[in-house]
Amino acid sequence: MKYIVIEIQANWDGSVGNIVTAHDTRAEAESKYHAVLSAAAVSAIMKHTAVIMDEEGAVLGSTCYRHEPQQEA
């Protein structure tokens, strides 16, 4: 069984990007999932999401960080 981690970045200008990685074990995929969320928690991206799923499409976890616009000093 393979596991997939998808990182989704929705930007202030309306553009959306994604990064997809495949992993041989659930533990490796969970490590990547939490690494993405670690970065997402402090990013300046409008919406920064991580999804972990198996190769059959079952979603094992999903978290989205929503950030407020940066205020000019």
PQR file of N, CA, C, O and H, with PARSE charges and radii, in Angstrom:
ATOM      1  N   MET A   1       0.856  -1.178   0.000 -0.4000 1.5000
ATOM      2  CA  MET A   1       0.000   0.000   0.000 -0.0000 2.0000
ATOM      3  C   MET A   1       0.897   1.236   0.000  0.5500 1.7000
ATOM      4  O   MET A   1       1.858   1.331   0.764 -0.5500 1.4000
ATOM      5  N   LYS A   2       0.561   2.165  -0.867 -0.4000 1.5000
ATOM      6  CA  LYS A   2       1.242   3.459  -0.906 -0.0000 2.0000
ATOM      7  C   LYS A   2       0.358   4.491  -0.216  0.5500 1.7000
ATOM      8  O   LYS A   2      -0.859   4.328  -0.118 -0.5500 1.4000
ATOM      9  H   LYS A   2      -0.219   2.087  -1.488  0.4000 1.0000
ATOM     10  N   TYR A   3       0.998   5.555   0.259 -0.4000 1.5000
ATOM     11  CA  TYR A   3       0.298   6.657   0.912 -0.0000 2.0000
ATOM     12  C   TYR A   3       0.687   7.951   0.212  0.5500 1.7000
ATOM     13  O   TYR A   3       1.828   8.128  -0.214 -0.5500 1.4000
ATOM     14  H   TYR A   3       1.986   5.688   0.180  0.4000 1.0000
ATOM     15  N   ILE A   4      -0.276   8.840   0.104 -0.4000 1.5000
ATOM     16  CA  ILE A   4      -0.099  10.081  -0.631 -0.0000 2.0000
ATOM     17  C   ILE A   4      -0.280  11.255   0.323  0.5500 1.7000
ATOM     18  O   ILE A   4      -1.189  11.256   1.153 -0.5500 1.4000
ATOM     19  H   ILE A   4      -1.203   8.695   0.450  0.4000 1.0000
ATOM     20  N   VAL A   5       0.593  12.255   0.198 -0.4000 1.5000
ATOM     21  CA  VAL A   5       0.429  13.504   0.925 -0.0000 2.0000
ATOM     22  C   VAL A   5       0.301  14.612  -0.116  0.5500 1.7000
ATOM     23  O   VAL A   5       1.116  14.722  -1.032 -0.5500 1.4000
ATOM     24  H   VAL A   5       1.332  12.253  -0.476  0.4000 1.0000
ATOM     25  N   ILE A   6      -0.737  15.429   0.042 -0.4000 1.5000
ATOM     26  CA  ILE A   6      -0.966  16.556  -0.857 -0.0000 2.0000
ATOM     27  C   ILE A   6      -0.867  17.840  -0.042  0.5500 1.7000
ATOM     28  O   ILE A   6      -1.547  18.006   0.971 -0.5500 1.4000
ATOM     29  H   ILE A   6      -1.400  15.340   0.786  0.4000 1.0000
ATOM     30  N   GLU A   7      -0.010  18.737  -0.501 -0.4000 1.5000
ATOM     31  CA  GLU A   7       0.088  20.074   0.088 -0.0000 2.0000
ATOM     32  C   GLU A   7      -0.606  21.029  -0.878  0.5500 1.7000
ATOM     33  O   GLU A   7      -0.291  21.059  -2.068 -0.5500 1.4000
ATOM     34  H   GLU A   7       0.543  18.602  -1.323  0.4000 1.0000
ATOM     35  N   ILE A   8      -1.553  21.809  -0.360 -0.4000 1.5000
ATOM     36  CA  ILE A   8      -2.317  22.743  -1.177 -0.0000 2.0000
ATOM     37  C   ILE A   8      -2.089  24.147  -0.647  0.5500 1.7000
ATOM     38  O   ILE A   8      -2.214  24.405   0.550 -0.5500 1.4000
ATOM     39  H   ILE A   8      -1.809  21.785   0.607  0.4000 1.0000
ATOM     40  N   GLN A   9      -1.751  25.053  -1.562 -0.4000 1.5000
ATOM     41  CA  GLN A   9      -1.517  26.451  -1.186 -0.0000 2.0000
ATOM     42  C   GLN A   9      -2.444  27.346  -2.006  0.5500 1.7000
ATOM     43  O   GLN A   9      -2.316  27.428  -3.227 -0.5500 1.4000
ATOM     44  H   GLN A   9      -1.650  24.844  -2.535  0.4000 1.0000
ATOM     45  N   ALA A  10      -3.376  28.016  -1.331 -0.4000 1.5000
ATOM     46  CA  ALA A  10      -4.273  28.967  -1.983 -0.0000 2.0000
ATOM     47  C   ALA A  10      -3.774  30.367  -1.645  0.5500 1.7000
ATOM     48  O   ALA A  10      -3.747  30.761  -0.479 -0.5500 1.4000
ATOM     49  H   ALA A  10      -3.481  27.949  -0.338  0.4000 1.0000
ATOM     50  N   ASN A  11      -3.381  31.112  -2.668 -0.4000 1.5000
ATOM     51  CA  ASN A  11      -2.733  32.400  -2.476 -0.0000 2.0000
ATOM     52  C   ASN A  11      -3.722  33.557  -2.530  0.5500 1.7000
ATOM     53  O   ASN A  11      -4.858  33.402  -2.976 -0.5500 1.4000
ATOM     54  H   ASN A  11      -3.403  30.793  -3.615  0.4000 1.0000
ATOM     55  N   TRP A  12      -3.275  34.707  -2.071 -0.4000 1.5000
ATOM     56  CA  TRP A  12      -4.100  35.907  -2.008 -0.0000 2.0000
ATOM     57  C   TRP A  12      -4.556  36.351  -3.394  0.5500 1.7000
ATOM     58  O   TRP A  12      -5.617  36.962  -3.519 -0.5500 1.4000
ATOM     59  H   TRP A  12      -2.352  34.833  -1.708  0.4000 1.0000
ATOM     60  N   ASP A  13      -3.785  36.060  -4.430 -0.4000 1.5000
ATOM     61  CA  ASP A  13      -4.139  36.485  -5.792 -0.0000 2.0000
ATOM     62  C   ASP A  13      -5.114  35.524  -6.476  0.5500 1.7000
ATOM     63  O   ASP A  13      -5.458  35.718  -7.642 -0.5500 1.4000
ATOM     64  H   ASP A  13      -2.923  35.564  -4.328  0.4000 1.0000
ATOM     65  N   GLY A  14      -5.554  34.501  -5.766 -0.4000 1.5000
ATOM     66  CA  GLY A  14      -6.507  33.544  -6.310 -0.0000 2.0000
ATOM     67  C   GLY A  14      -5.871  32.306  -6.924  0.5500 1.7000
ATOM     68  O   GLY A  14      -6.577  31.360  -7.272 -0.5500 1.4000
ATOM     69  H   GLY A  14      -5.275  34.344  -4.818  0.4000 1.0000
ATOM     70  N   SER A  15      -4.557  32.297  -7.062 -0.4000 1.5000
ATOM     71  CA  SER A  15      -3.887  31.121  -7.617 -0.0000 2.0000
ATOM     72  C   SER A  15      -3.808  30.012  -6.576  0.5500 1.7000
ATOM     73  O   SER A  15      -3.774  30.268  -5.372 -0.5500 1.4000
ATOM     74  H   SER A  15      -3.983  33.066  -6.779  0.4000 1.0000
ATOM     75  N   VAL A  16      -3.780  28.771  -7.067 -0.4000 1.5000
ATOM     76  CA  VAL A  16      -3.691  27.604  -6.194 -0.0000 2.0000
ATOM     77  C   VAL A  16      -2.591  26.692  -6.724  0.5500 1.7000
ATOM     78  O   VAL A  16      -2.500  26.440  -7.925 -0.5500 1.4000
ATOM     79  H   VAL A  16      -3.808  28.563  -8.045  0.4000 1.0000
ATOM     80  N   GLY A  17      -1.761  26.205  -5.815 -0.4000 1.5000
ATOM     81  CA  GLY A  17      -0.716  25.265  -6.191 -0.0000 2.0000
ATOM     82  C   GLY A  17      -0.801  24.035  -5.319  0.5500 1.7000
ATOM     83  O   GLY A  17      -1.379  24.066  -4.233 -0.5500 1.4000
ATOM     84  H   GLY A  17      -1.834  26.410  -4.839  0.4000 1.0000
ATOM     85  N   ASN A  18      -0.219  22.946  -5.803 -0.4000 1.5000
ATOM     86  CA  ASN A  18      -0.200  21.731  -4.990 -0.0000 2.0000
ATOM     87  C   ASN A  18       1.091  20.966  -5.218  0.5500 1.7000
ATOM     88  O   ASN A  18       1.701  21.021  -6.286 -0.5500 1.4000
ATOM     89  H   ASN A  18       0.251  22.921  -6.686  0.4000 1.0000
ATOM     90  N   ILE A  19       1.478  20.260  -4.185 -0.4000 1.5000
ATOM     91  CA  ILE A  19       2.651  19.385  -4.223 -0.0000 2.0000
ATOM     92  C   ILE A  19       2.177  18.019  -3.751  0.5500 1.7000
ATOM     93  O   ILE A  19       1.596  17.904  -2.671 -0.5500 1.4000
ATOM     94  H   ILE A  19       0.983  20.216  -3.317  0.4000 1.0000
ATOM     95  N   VAL A  20       2.418  16.988  -4.545 -0.4000 1.5000
ATOM     96  CA  VAL A  20       1.975  15.633  -4.216 -0.0000 2.0000
ATOM     97  C   VAL A  20       3.205  14.750  -4.043  0.5500 1.7000
ATOM     98  O   VAL A  20       4.087  14.722  -4.901 -0.5500 1.4000
ATOM     99  H   VAL A  20       2.889  17.082  -5.421  0.4000 1.0000
ATOM    100  N   THR A  21       3.254  14.027  -2.920 -0.4000 1.5000
ATOM    101  CA  THR A  21       4.347  13.081  -2.687 -0.0000 2.0000
ATOM    102  C   THR A  21       3.768  11.717  -2.332  0.5500 1.7000
ATOM    103  O   THR A  21       2.722  11.627  -1.690 -0.5500 1.4000
ATOM    104  H   THR A  21       2.537  14.049  -2.223  0.4000 1.0000
ATOM    105  N   ALA A  22       4.450  10.660  -2.752 -0.4000 1.5000
ATOM    106  CA  ALA A  22       4.035   9.281  -2.454 -0.0000 2.0000
ATOM    107  C   ALA A  22       5.031   8.661  -1.481  0.5500 1.7000
ATOM    108  O   ALA A  22       6.228   8.943  -1.534 -0.5500 1.4000
ATOM    109  H   ALA A  22       5.300  10.733  -3.274  0.4000 1.0000
ATOM    110  N   HIS A  23       4.522   7.818  -0.596 -0.4000 1.5000
ATOM    111  CA  HIS A  23       5.345   7.218   0.455 -0.0000 2.0000
ATOM    112  C   HIS A  23       5.031   5.725   0.576  0.5500 1.7000
ATOM    113  O   HIS A  23       3.893   5.299   0.379 -0.5500 1.4000
ATOM    114  H   HIS A  23       3.550   7.588  -0.553  0.4000 1.0000
ATOM    115  N   ASP A  24       6.043   4.951   0.899 -0.4000 1.5000
ATOM    116  CA  ASP A  24       5.897   3.500   0.992 -0.0000 2.0000
ATOM    117  C   ASP A  24       5.209   3.029   2.264  0.5500 1.7000
ATOM    118  O   ASP A  24       4.582   1.970   2.276 -0.5500 1.4000
ATOM    119  H   ASP A  24       6.968   5.297   1.059  0.4000 1.0000
ATOM    120  N   THR A  25       5.322   3.809   3.335 -0.4000 1.5000
ATOM    121  CA  THR A  25       4.706   3.408   4.603 -0.0000 2.0000
ATOM    122  C   THR A  25       3.850   4.548   5.147  0.5500 1.7000
ATOM    123  O   THR A  25       4.055   5.719   4.828 -0.5500 1.4000
ATOM    124  H   THR A  25       5.831   4.669   3.326  0.4000 1.0000
ATOM    125  N   ARG A  26       2.895   4.167   5.971 -0.4000 1.5000
ATOM    126  CA  ARG A  26       2.046   5.189   6.591 -0.0000 2.0000
ATOM    127  C   ARG A  26       2.867   6.094   7.496  0.5500 1.7000
ATOM    128  O   ARG A  26       2.615   7.297   7.556 -0.5500 1.4000
ATOM    129  H   ARG A  26       2.728   3.216   6.231  0.4000 1.0000
ATOM    130  N   ALA A  27       3.845   5.534   8.200 -0.4000 1.5000
ATOM    131  CA  ALA A  27       4.683   6.339   9.095 -0.0000 2.0000
ATOM    132  C   ALA A  27       5.443   7.411   8.322  0.5500 1.7000
ATOM    133  O   ALA A  27       5.533   8.551   8.777 -0.5500 1.4000
ATOM    134  H   ALA A  27       4.050   4.556   8.151  0.4000 1.0000
ATOM    135  N   GLU A  28       5.995   7.060   7.152 -0.4000 1.5000
ATOM    136  CA  GLU A  28       6.706   8.046   6.329 -0.0000 2.0000
ATOM    137  C   GLU A  28       5.744   9.129   5.851  0.5500 1.7000
ATOM    138  O   GLU A  28       6.093  10.309   5.844 -0.5500 1.4000
ATOM    139  H   GLU A  28       5.922   6.133   6.783  0.4000 1.0000
ATOM    140  N   ALA A  29       4.542   8.737   5.454 -0.4000 1.5000
ATOM    141  CA  ALA A  29       3.543   9.698   4.991 -0.0000 2.0000
ATOM    142  C   ALA A  29       3.098  10.610   6.131  0.5500 1.7000
ATOM    143  O   ALA A  29       2.933  11.812   5.925 -0.5500 1.4000
ATOM    144  H   ALA A  29       4.259   7.778   5.460  0.4000 1.0000
ATOM    145  N   GLU A  30       2.904  10.068   7.312 -0.4000 1.5000
ATOM    146  CA  GLU A  30       2.513  10.890   8.452 -0.0000 2.0000
ATOM    147  C   GLU A  30       3.607  11.881   8.819  0.5500 1.7000
ATOM    148  O   GLU A  30       3.318  13.012   9.209 -0.5500 1.4000
ATOM    149  H   GLU A  30       3.038   9.091   7.480  0.4000 1.0000
ATOM    150  N   SER A  31       4.854  11.463   8.695 -0.4000 1.5000
ATOM    151  CA  SER A  31       5.971  12.376   8.952 -0.0000 2.0000
ATOM    152  C   SER A  31       5.930  13.556   7.987  0.5500 1.7000
ATOM    153  O   SER A  31       6.088  14.705   8.401 -0.5500 1.4000
ATOM    154  H   SER A  31       5.088  10.544   8.378  0.4000 1.0000
ATOM    155  N   LYS A  32       5.720  13.278   6.709 -0.4000 1.5000
ATOM    156  CA  LYS A  32       5.633  14.343   5.702 -0.0000 2.0000
ATOM    157  C   LYS A  32       4.417  15.220   5.960  0.5500 1.7000
ATOM    158  O   LYS A  32       4.516  16.444   5.878 -0.5500 1.4000
ATOM    159  H   LYS A  32       5.591  12.345   6.372  0.4000 1.0000
ATOM    160  N   TYR A  33       3.280  14.625   6.268 -0.4000 1.5000
ATOM    161  CA  TYR A  33       2.039  15.350   6.556 -0.0000 2.0000
ATOM    162  C   TYR A  33       2.263  16.359   7.677  0.5500 1.7000
ATOM    163  O   TYR A  33       1.867  17.519   7.562 -0.5500 1.4000
ATOM    164  H   TYR A  33       3.199  13.630   6.334  0.4000 1.0000
ATOM    165  N   HIS A  34       2.894  15.919   8.753 -0.4000 1.5000
ATOM    166  CA  HIS A  34       3.131  16.808   9.891 -0.0000 2.0000
ATOM    167  C   HIS A  34       4.202  17.851   9.582  0.5500 1.7000
ATOM    168  O   HIS A  34       4.154  18.956  10.123 -0.5500 1.4000
ATOM    169  H   HIS A  34       3.216  14.977   8.846  0.4000 1.0000
ATOM    170  N   ALA A  35       5.158  17.525   8.729 -0.4000 1.5000
ATOM    171  CA  ALA A  35       6.154  18.516   8.303 -0.0000 2.0000
ATOM    172  C   ALA A  35       5.482  19.633   7.508  0.5500 1.7000
ATOM    173  O   ALA A  35       5.793  20.809   7.699 -0.5500 1.4000
ATOM    174  H   ALA A  35       5.196  16.628   8.289  0.4000 1.0000
ATOM    175  N   VAL A  36       4.567  19.268   6.625 -0.4000 1.5000
ATOM    176  CA  VAL A  36       3.818  20.277   5.861 -0.0000 2.0000
ATOM    177  C   VAL A  36       3.012  21.151   6.816  0.5500 1.7000
ATOM    178  O   VAL A  36       3.010  22.375   6.682 -0.5500 1.4000
ATOM    179  H   VAL A  36       4.315  18.312   6.470  0.4000 1.0000
ATOM    180  N   LEU A  37       2.335  20.541   7.770 -0.4000 1.5000
ATOM    181  CA  LEU A  37       1.526  21.314   8.712 -0.0000 2.0000
ATOM    182  C   LEU A  37       2.380  22.210   9.599  0.5500 1.7000
ATOM    183  O   LEU A  37       1.946  23.297   9.978 -0.5500 1.4000
ATOM    184  H   LEU A  37       2.336  19.547   7.879  0.4000 1.0000
ATOM    185  N   SER A  38       3.566  21.774   9.928 -0.4000 1.5000
ATOM    186  CA  SER A  38       4.484  22.595  10.711 -0.0000 2.0000
ATOM    187  C   SER A  38       4.817  23.886   9.973  0.5500 1.7000
ATOM    188  O   SER A  38       4.823  24.963  10.568 -0.5500 1.4000
ATOM    189  H   SER A  38       3.919  20.891   9.619  0.4000 1.0000
ATOM    190  N   ALA A  39       5.093  23.774   8.678 -0.4000 1.5000
ATOM    191  CA  ALA A  39       5.370  24.954   7.865 -0.0000 2.0000
ATOM    192  C   ALA A  39       4.098  25.779   7.655  0.5500 1.7000
ATOM    193  O   ALA A  39       4.144  27.009   7.678 -0.5500 1.4000
ATOM    194  H   ALA A  39       5.088  22.899   8.195  0.4000 1.0000
ATOM    195  N   ALA A  40       2.973  25.109   7.451 -0.4000 1.5000
ATOM    196  CA  ALA A  40       1.709  25.800   7.184 -0.0000 2.0000
ATOM    197  C   ALA A  40       1.261  26.648   8.369  0.5500 1.7000
ATOM    198  O   ALA A  40       0.660  27.706   8.183 -0.5500 1.4000
ATOM    199  H   ALA A  40       2.936  24.110   7.433  0.4000 1.0000
ATOM    200  N   ALA A  41       1.546  26.196   9.568 -0.4000 1.5000
ATOM    201  CA  ALA A  41       1.106  26.911  10.766 -0.0000 2.0000
ATOM    202  C   ALA A  41       1.670  28.324  10.835  0.5500 1.7000
ATOM    203  O   ALA A  41       1.037  29.216  11.400 -0.5500 1.4000
ATOM    204  H   ALA A  41       2.034  25.336   9.719  0.4000 1.0000
ATOM    205  N   VAL A  42       2.839  28.535  10.273 -0.4000 1.5000
ATOM    206  CA  VAL A  42       3.495  29.844  10.363 -0.0000 2.0000
ATOM    207  C   VAL A  42       3.663  30.520   9.003  0.5500 1.7000
ATOM    208  O   VAL A  42       4.327  31.553   8.916 -0.5500 1.4000
ATOM    209  H   VAL A  42       3.353  27.811   9.813  0.4000 1.0000
ATOM    210  N   SER A  43       3.085  29.972   7.957 -0.4000 1.5000
ATOM    211  CA  SER A  43       3.258  30.548   6.622 -0.0000 2.0000
ATOM    212  C   SER A  43       2.403  31.806   6.462  0.5500 1.7000
ATOM    213  O   SER A  43       1.502  32.068   7.259 -0.5500 1.4000
ATOM    214  H   SER A  43       2.545  29.133   8.028  0.4000 1.0000
ATOM    215  N   ALA A  44       2.703  32.569   5.426 -0.4000 1.5000
ATOM    216  CA  ALA A  44       1.940  33.773   5.110 -0.0000 2.0000
ATOM    217  C   ALA A  44       0.940  33.509   3.989  0.5500 1.7000
ATOM    218  O   ALA A  44       0.287  34.435   3.507 -0.5500 1.4000
ATOM    219  H   ALA A  44       3.436  32.356   4.779  0.4000 1.0000
ATOM    220  N   ILE A  45       0.820  32.265   3.580 -0.4000 1.5000
ATOM    221  CA  ILE A  45      -0.107  31.890   2.509 -0.0000 2.0000
ATOM    222  C   ILE A  45      -1.540  31.959   3.051  0.5500 1.7000
ATOM    223  O   ILE A  45      -1.781  31.590   4.200 -0.5500 1.4000
ATOM    224  H   ILE A  45       1.350  31.513   3.971  0.4000 1.0000
ATOM    225  N   MET A  46      -2.484  32.423   2.241 -0.4000 1.5000
ATOM    226  CA  MET A  46      -3.857  32.617   2.679 -0.0000 2.0000
ATOM    227  C   MET A  46      -4.452  31.334   3.281  0.5500 1.7000
ATOM    228  O   MET A  46      -4.932  31.338   4.414 -0.5500 1.4000
ATOM    229  H   MET A  46      -2.288  32.722   1.307  0.4000 1.0000
ATOM    230  N   LYS A  47      -4.414  30.240   2.511 -0.4000 1.5000
ATOM    231  CA  LYS A  47      -4.869  28.932   3.008 -0.0000 2.0000
ATOM    232  C   LYS A  47      -3.789  27.919   2.667  0.5500 1.7000
ATOM    233  O   LYS A  47      -3.387  27.787   1.511 -0.5500 1.4000
ATOM    234  H   LYS A  47      -4.024  30.237   1.590  0.4000 1.0000
ATOM    235  N   HIS A  48      -3.327  27.208   3.682 -0.4000 1.5000
ATOM    236  CA  HIS A  48      -2.233  26.246   3.516 -0.0000 2.0000
ATOM    237  C   HIS A  48      -2.719  24.927   4.118  0.5500 1.7000
ATOM    238  O   HIS A  48      -2.944  24.828   5.325 -0.5500 1.4000
ATOM    239  H   HIS A  48      -3.654  27.315   4.621  0.4000 1.0000
ATOM    240  N   THR A  49      -2.877  23.924   3.266 -0.4000 1.5000
ATOM    241  CA  THR A  49      -3.552  22.683   3.641 -0.0000 2.0000
ATOM    242  C   THR A  49      -2.657  21.470   3.424  0.5500 1.7000
ATOM    243  O   THR A  49      -1.815  21.460   2.527 -0.5500 1.4000
ATOM    244  H   THR A  49      -2.695  24.004   2.286  0.4000 1.0000
ATOM    245  N   ALA A  50      -2.849  20.450   4.254 -0.4000 1.5000
ATOM    246  CA  ALA A  50      -2.216  19.146   4.045 -0.0000 2.0000
ATOM    247  C   ALA A  50      -3.291  18.073   4.113  0.5500 1.7000
ATOM    248  O   ALA A  50      -4.191  18.123   4.951 -0.5500 1.4000
ATOM    249  H   ALA A  50      -3.534  20.459   4.983  0.4000 1.0000
ATOM    250  N   VAL A  51      -3.178  17.095   3.206 -0.4000 1.5000
ATOM    251  CA  VAL A  51      -4.090  15.951   3.172 -0.0000 2.0000
ATOM    252  C   VAL A  51      -3.233  14.692   3.103  0.5500 1.7000
ATOM    253  O   VAL A  51      -2.256  14.643   2.355 -0.5500 1.4000
ATOM    254  H   VAL A  51      -2.447  17.054   2.525  0.4000 1.0000
ATOM    255  N   ILE A  52      -3.595  13.678   3.878 -0.4000 1.5000
ATOM    256  CA  ILE A  52      -2.933  12.381   3.801 -0.0000 2.0000
ATOM    257  C   ILE A  52      -3.997  11.352   3.425  0.5500 1.7000
ATOM    258  O   ILE A  52      -5.082  11.318   4.006 -0.5500 1.4000
ATOM    259  H   ILE A  52      -4.389  13.718   4.486  0.4000 1.0000
ATOM    260  N   MET A  53      -3.665  10.516   2.442 -0.4000 1.5000
ATOM    261  CA  MET A  53      -4.632   9.527   1.966 -0.0000 2.0000
ATOM    262  C   MET A  53      -3.907   8.261   1.532  0.5500 1.7000
ATOM    263  O   MET A  53      -2.696   8.261   1.314 -0.5500 1.4000
ATOM    264  H   MET A  53      -2.784  10.544   1.970  0.4000 1.0000
ATOM    265  N   ASP A  54      -4.675   7.184   1.410 -0.4000 1.5000
ATOM    266  CA  ASP A  54      -4.076   5.969   0.883 -0.0000 2.0000
ATOM    267  C   ASP A  54      -4.271   5.921  -0.634  0.5500 1.7000
ATOM    268  O   ASP A  54      -4.953   6.775  -1.202 -0.5500 1.4000
ATOM    269  H   ASP A  54      -5.659   7.184   1.587  0.4000 1.0000
ATOM    270  N   GLU A  55      -3.679   4.935  -1.279 -0.4000 1.5000
ATOM    271  CA  GLU A  55      -3.719   4.861  -2.746 -0.0000 2.0000
ATOM    272  C   GLU A  55      -5.106   4.568  -3.296  0.5500 1.7000
ATOM    273  O   GLU A  55      -5.327   4.662  -4.504 -0.5500 1.4000
ATOM    274  H   GLU A  55      -3.126   4.241  -0.818  0.4000 1.0000
ATOM    275  N   GLU A  56      -6.043   4.213  -2.422 -0.4000 1.5000
ATOM    276  CA  GLU A  56      -7.424   3.970  -2.851 -0.0000 2.0000
ATOM    277  C   GLU A  56      -8.298   5.214  -2.678  0.5500 1.7000
ATOM    278  O   GLU A  56      -9.496   5.184  -2.960 -0.5500 1.4000
ATOM    279  H   GLU A  56      -5.864   4.137  -1.441  0.4000 1.0000
ATOM    280  N   GLY A  57      -7.693   6.298  -2.216 -0.4000 1.5000
ATOM    281  CA  GLY A  57      -8.410   7.555  -2.079 -0.0000 2.0000
ATOM    282  C   GLY A  57      -9.049   7.807  -0.732  0.5500 1.7000
ATOM    283  O   GLY A  57      -9.717   8.824  -0.548 -0.5500 1.4000
ATOM    284  H   GLY A  57      -6.720   6.323  -1.987  0.4000 1.0000
ATOM    285  N   ALA A  58      -8.858   6.902   0.214 -0.4000 1.5000
ATOM    286  CA  ALA A  58      -9.411   7.119   1.553 -0.0000 2.0000
ATOM    287  C   ALA A  58      -8.593   8.199   2.259  0.5500 1.7000
ATOM    288  O   ALA A  58      -7.377   8.069   2.398 -0.5500 1.4000
ATOM    289  H   ALA A  58      -8.315   6.076   0.064  0.4000 1.0000
ATOM    290  N   VAL A  59      -9.258   9.262   2.704 -0.4000 1.5000
ATOM    291  CA  VAL A  59      -8.578  10.357   3.387 -0.0000 2.0000
ATOM    292  C   VAL A  59      -8.355   9.959   4.841  0.5500 1.7000
ATOM    293  O   VAL A  59      -9.297   9.628   5.561 -0.5500 1.4000
ATOM    294  H   VAL A  59     -10.246   9.368   2.591  0.4000 1.0000
ATOM    295  N   LEU A  60      -7.093   9.996   5.257 -0.4000 1.5000
ATOM    296  CA  LEU A  60      -6.715   9.612   6.613 -0.0000 2.0000
ATOM    297  C   LEU A  60      -6.595  10.825   7.516  0.5500 1.7000
ATOM    298  O   LEU A  60      -6.633  10.700   8.740 -0.5500 1.4000
ATOM    299  H   LEU A  60      -6.328  10.264   4.671  0.4000 1.0000
ATOM    300  N   GLY A  61      -6.450  11.997   6.919 -0.4000 1.5000
ATOM    301  CA  GLY A  61      -6.360  13.231   7.690 -0.0000 2.0000
ATOM    302  C   GLY A  61      -6.301  14.426   6.763  0.5500 1.7000
ATOM    303  O   GLY A  61      -5.825  14.333   5.631 -0.5500 1.4000
ATOM    304  H   GLY A  61      -6.418  12.100   5.925  0.4000 1.0000
ATOM    305  N   SER A  62      -6.794  15.553   7.262 -0.4000 1.5000
ATOM    306  CA  SER A  62      -6.785  16.789   6.486 -0.0000 2.0000
ATOM    307  C   SER A  62      -6.855  17.966   7.445  0.5500 1.7000
ATOM    308  O   SER A  62      -7.717  18.003   8.324 -0.5500 1.4000
ATOM    309  H   SER A  62      -7.180  15.628   8.181  0.4000 1.0000
ATOM    310  N   THR A  63      -5.951  18.928   7.281 -0.4000 1.5000
ATOM    311  CA  THR A  63      -5.950  20.126   8.110 -0.0000 2.0000
ATOM    312  C   THR A  63      -5.629  21.329   7.240  0.5500 1.7000
ATOM    313  O   THR A  63      -4.751  21.276   6.378 -0.5500 1.4000
ATOM    314  H   THR A  63      -5.251  18.898   6.567  0.4000 1.0000
ATOM    315  N   CYS A  64      -6.358  22.420   7.480 -0.4000 1.5000
ATOM    316  CA  CYS A  64      -6.136  23.661   6.737 -0.0000 2.0000
ATOM    317  C   CYS A  64      -5.865  24.791   7.718  0.5500 1.7000
ATOM    318  O   CYS A  64      -6.606  24.977   8.684 -0.5500 1.4000
ATOM    319  H   CYS A  64      -7.072  22.464   8.180  0.4000 1.0000
ATOM    320  N   TYR A  65      -4.798  25.545   7.467 -0.4000 1.5000
ATOM    321  CA  TYR A  65      -4.518  26.771   8.213 -0.0000 2.0000
ATOM    322  C   TYR A  65      -4.964  27.943   7.365  0.5500 1.7000
ATOM    323  O   TYR A  65      -4.570  28.065   6.205 -0.5500 1.4000
ATOM    324  H   TYR A  65      -4.196  25.394   6.683  0.4000 1.0000
ATOM    325  N   ARG A  66      -5.786  28.806   7.944 -0.4000 1.5000
ATOM    326  CA  ARG A  66      -6.252  30.025   7.272 -0.0000 2.0000
ATOM    327  C   ARG A  66      -5.593  31.213   7.940  0.5500 1.7000
ATOM    328  O   ARG A  66      -5.680  31.376   9.157 -0.5500 1.4000
ATOM    329  H   ARG A  66      -6.106  28.706   8.886  0.4000 1.0000
ATOM    330  N   HIS A  67      -4.940  32.038   7.153 -0.4000 1.5000
ATOM    331  CA  HIS A  67      -4.210  33.180   7.701 -0.0000 2.0000
ATOM    332  C   HIS A  67      -4.853  34.489   7.291  0.5500 1.7000
ATOM    333  O   HIS A  67      -5.442  34.600   6.217 -0.5500 1.4000
ATOM    334  H   HIS A  67      -4.870  31.905   6.164  0.4000 1.0000
ATOM    335  N   GLU A  68      -4.734  35.465   8.149 -0.4000 1.5000
ATOM    336  CA  GLU A  68      -5.230  36.801   7.869 -0.0000 2.0000
ATOM    337  C   GLU A  68      -4.222  37.552   7.014  0.5500 1.7000
ATOM    338  O   GLU A  68      -3.033  37.232   7.035 -0.5500 1.4000
ATOM    339  H   GLU A  68      -4.255  35.375   9.022  0.4000 1.0000
ATOM    340  N   PRO A  69      -4.684  38.552   6.257 -0.5600 1.5000
ATOM    341  CA  PRO A  69      -3.738  39.341   5.455  0.2800 2.0000
ATOM    342  C   PRO A  69      -2.698  40.007   6.348  0.5500 1.7000
ATOM    343  O   PRO A  69      -2.987  40.396   7.480 -0.5500 1.4000
ATOM    344  N   GLN A  70      -1.487  40.132   5.824 -0.4000 1.5000
ATOM    345  CA  GLN A  70      -0.414  40.819   6.552 -0.0000 2.0000
ATOM    346  C   GLN A  70      -0.717  42.309   6.578  0.5500 1.7000
ATOM    347  O   GLN A  70      -1.042  42.897   5.547 -0.5500 1.4000
ATOM    348  H   GLN A  70      -1.252  39.816   4.904  0.4000 1.0000
ATOM    349  N   GLN A  71      -0.613  42.913   7.737 -0.4000 1.5000
ATOM    350  CA  GLN A  71      -0.843  44.351   7.891 -0.0000 2.0000
ATOM    351  C   GLN A  71       0.439  45.116   7.600  0.5500 1.7000
ATOM    352  O   GLN A  71       1.510  44.736   8.072 -0.5500 1.4000
ATOM    353  H   GLN A  71      -0.350  42.435   8.575  0.4000 1.0000
ATOM    354  N   GLU A  72       0.338  46.180   6.836 -0.4000 1.5000
ATOM    355  CA  GLU A  72       1.497  47.034   6.559 -0.0000 2.0000
ATOM    356  C   GLU A  72       1.857  47.791   7.830  0.5500 1.7000
ATOM    357  O   GLU A  72       0.976  48.225   8.573 -0.5500 1.4000
ATOM    358  H   GLU A  72      -0.532  46.488   6.452  0.4000 1.0000
ATOM    359  N   ALA A  73       3.144  47.947   8.075 -0.4000 1.5000
ATOM    360  CA  ALA A  73       3.601  48.656   9.281 -0.0000 2.0000
ATOM    361  C   ALA A  73       3.472  50.158   9.102  0.5500 1.7000
ATOM    362  O   ALA A  73       3.807  50.919  10.010 -0.5500 1.4000
ATOM    363  H   ALA A  73       3.860  47.594   7.472  0.4000 1.0000
TER
END
